[in-house]
Amino acid sequence: MKKNVVGGPCSDGSGADGVRSGARIDDVDRILLDQLSRDARTPNNALAALAGIAPSTCLGRVRSLIDRGVIRGFHADIDPAALGRDLQAMIAVRVQANARQHLGQLAEQLATLGEVLNVYFIAGADDYLIHVATASSEELRRFVLDHLSAHPAVASTETILIFEHVRPRLRAPRAEQSAGR
């Protein structure tokens, strides 16, 4: 399963997600991105036809979007329950004031743990929101105690159980993209 780690700015001038600020996206790129966000397995020739460009141009456009960090990756969205991890939770983590300079290290450390699906660096009272999946409430409890509460940088945690994850429905192509293309 792919893990996403979102943190502070990187030293190369890009954000933590690797996208350079101000990455230029034109209307053709938007059509490609919209379709790929709905179905990342769309064949190149179908993408090209949808965008009204040649397949070779389309391939170059998609490669450019990948190289520029606009497309961060292609992955399978696997239901954790299918892997025996039926219990999902979001855990809000507040870091000790004296440990704030090490926020990025904590995020990287958490992202390596098998239970962690995503790590979000957030604004507000808490510093991180961690999406985890475990096989049982006992495993969730152990995760919080062993990896969060016992960590010297962590001041507090709040665990929110996820009863159900409702995915957004596939969007129909936008009218302005479909018209005339």
C-alpha positions in Angstrom: 0.0 0.0 0.0 1.3 3.4 -0.9 2.0 5.8 2.0 1.7 9.5 1.7 3.7 11.7 4.0 3.0 15.4 4.0 5.3 17.7 5.9 7.0 21.1 5.7 8.9 22.7 2.8 11.8 20.8 1.2 15.2 22.4 0.7 15.0 22.2 -3.1 12.2 24.8 -3.1 9.4 22.3 -3.6 6.8 21.4 -1.1 7.0 18.1 0.8 4.8 16.5 -1.8 7.5 17.2 -4.4 5.5 19.7 -6.5 7.3 22.9 -7.2 5.1 25.8 -6.3 3.6 27.4 -9.4 3.8 24.2 -11.6 2.0 25.3 -14.8 -1.0 23.3 -15.7 -2.9 24.1 -18.9 -6.3 23.0 -20.1 -4.9 19.8 -21.7 -3.1 18.9 -18.5 -6.3 19.4 -16.6 -8.2 17.0 -18.9 -5.5 14.4 -18.5 -5.3 14.8 -14.7 -9.1 14.7 -14.4 -9.4 11.4 -16.3 -6.4 9.8 -14.6 -7.8 10.8 -11.2 -11.0 8.9 -12.1 -9.2 5.9 -13.7 -5.4 5.7 -13.6 -5.6 2.7 -15.9 -7.0 4.7 -18.9 -4.9 3.8 -21.9 -2.8 6.5 -23.5 -4.7 6.4 -26.8 -8.0 7.0 -24.9 -6.4 9.8 -22.9 -5.1 11.4 -26.1 -8.5 11.2 -27.8 -10.2 12.7 -24.7 -7.7 15.6 -24.7 -7.8 16.0 -28.5 -4.0 15.5 -28.9 -1.8 12.9 -30.6 -0.9 9.8 -28.5 2.8 10.7 -28.6 2.0 14.2 -27.3 -0.2 12.7 -24.6 2.6 10.3 -23.5 5.0 13.3 -23.3 2.5 15.3 -21.3 1.9 12.6 -18.8 5.6 12.0 -18.4 6.1 15.7 -17.8 3.4 15.8 -15.2 5.2 12.9 -13.4 8.6 14.5 -13.7 7.3 17.8 -12.3 5.7 16.0 -9.4 2.1 16.9 -10.3 1.3 13.2 -10.7 2.8 11.7 -7.5 2.3 8.1 -8.5 -0.1 5.4 -9.6 -1.2 2.8 -7.1 -3.9 0.3 -6.2 -6.3 1.4 -3.5 -6.5 -1.7 -1.5 -9.2 -2.2 1.2 -7.3 -2.9 4.5 -10.1 -5.2 5.6 -9.2 -7.5 2.7 -5.8 -7.9 4.4 -7.3 -8.6 7.8 -7.0 -5.1 9.1 -10.7 -4.3 9.7 -10.2 -1.5 12.3 -9.2 1.9 10.9 -8.7 5.1 12.9 -7.4 8.6 12.6 -5.0 9.6 15.4 -4.5 13.2 16.1 -1.0 13.8 17.5 0.3 16.8 19.3 4.1 17.2 19.6 5.9 18.6 22.6 6.8 22.3 22.2 10.5 21.5 22.6 10.4 18.9 19.8 8.9 21.0 17.1 12.2 21.2 15.2 12.0 17.5 14.7 8.5 17.3 13.2 9.7 16.0 9.8 11.7 13.2 11.4 8.7 12.0 13.4 6.6 11.9 10.3 9.2 9.9 8.4 9.5 7.5 11.4 5.7 7.0 11.6 5.4 6.5 7.8 7.6 3.4 8.1 5.3 1.6 10.4 3.1 -1.2 8.9 -0.1 0.0 10.4 0.2 3.5 9.0 -1.7 4.3 5.8 -1.1 8.0 5.6 0.6 10.8 7.7 -0.7 14.3 7.4 1.0 17.4 8.8 -1.8 19.7 9.8 -2.6 23.1 11.1 -4.5 23.7 14.3 -4.1 22.4 17.9 -2.6 19.1 16.7 0.5 18.6 14.6 -0.3 15.3 12.8 -3.3 13.3 11.7 -2.3 9.6 11.2 -4.5 7.2 9.3 -3.9 3.6 10.6 -5.4 0.2 10.0 -5.1 -2.7 12.5 -6.7 -6.1 12.9 -8.2 -5.4 16.3 -8.8 -2.8 19.0 -6.0 -4.5 21.0 -3.5 -3.9 18.1 -4.7 -0.3 17.8 -4.2 0.2 21.5 -0.7 -1.3 21.3 0.2 0.9 18.3 -0.8 4.0 20.2 1.0 3.0 23.4 4.2 1.7 21.8 4.7 4.1 18.9 3.0 7.3 20.0 2.4 7.7 23.8 5.9 6.2 24.5 7.6 8.6 22.0 9.4 11.4 23.9 8.4 14.0 21.3 4.6 13.2 21.6 2.7 15.3 24.1 -0.8 13.9 23.4 -2.9 11.7 21.1 -6.6 11.4 20.3 -7.9 8.4 18.5 -11.0 8.6 16.3 -12.4 5.3 15.0 -13.5 5.1 11.4 -16.8 3.2 11.1 -17.1 3.6 7.3 -15.1 5.2 4.5 -17.4 6.5 1.8 -15.5 7.1 -1.4 -16.5 10.0 -3.7 -18.3 8.7 -6.7 -16.6 8.8 -10.1 -17.2 12.2 -11.6 -18.6 12.6 -15.0 -16.3 14.5 -17.3 -16.7 18.3 -16.9 -18.9 19.8 -19.6 -16.4 22.4 -20.7 -13.7 19.7 -21.1 -16.0 17.4 -23.2 -17.4 20.2 -25.4 -15.3 20.7 -28.6 -12.5 18.3 -27.7 
